[in-house]
Amino acid sequence: MPIIVNLNVMLARRKMTLSALAEAVGITLANLSILKSGKAKAVRFSTLAAICQALDCQPGDLLAHGPDPADLRPGAD
């Protein structure tokens, strides 16, 4: 059940850098980079809300559910 993080897409649409978002949200650049790369294990709702406010978007614009890569392998029955 992988969650796909589309933060880079929203940053590009808003013509905003990760550094500018970090400053606007009050979160470290390192933590935003972890989120952007999809390596984050969790995100606080307050952080998600702040990111959505800064990017003028909805949580669904940032997060999506994709197929499990293990399910896509041949013979994964």
N, C-alpha and C positions, 0 to 999 in steps of 0.2 A: 504494500500500500504506500507507494512513494508519493510524497507531496512535492509538486513542482513549484519552485519559487520564481516568479516572473518579475522580480524587482528591477532587473536590468532593462526589461521592456518598458516598464513604467517610467524609469529614469530617462530613457531615450525619448519617449513620447513627450515628457515634460521638459526636455532639454535641461536636465539637472544632473549635476555630478553627485557621486556618492559622498564626497566631502561636504557639499552644500546640504545634502539631506541629513548627514550626521549632525551638522551644526543646527539645522532647523529642528530636529527631533530631540537633540540632547543625548545622543547615544554615541559611543565611540565608533570611529571608523572601522576598527578591527571587528567589532561585533556586527556591524552592518555588512562587512565583507563576508563574514561567516554565513549570515542570512542569505546574502546575494548568491553565494556559491552553492547553496542548498545543503550545507553541512551542519546547519543549526538543528539541534534536537528538539528545541522548544522556542516559542516566542510568546511573550506576555501580551495579553489583550491590550494593555495600556500602550505598549510599544507599537503594536499593529495599528491601533487607533491613531497614534501620533504620526506614523508613516502615512496612513491613508489621508489624514488631514493635510499633511505637507504636500502630498502628491495629488490631492483632490481626486481620490479614487475610492473604490470599494475593496474590502478584503478579497473578494473573488477576482479582482483584477490582479492581485499580487500572488494568490495561491491557487493552485489547481491540483486535482487528483489525477494521477496517471496510472497506467498499468504497471504491475510489478514486473521488473525485468526478468525475474525467474520464470514467470508465466509465458514469456515470449520465446524462451529457448526451445529448440526442437526436442521433442521427447520429454517435455516437462509434465506430462500427464501424471 
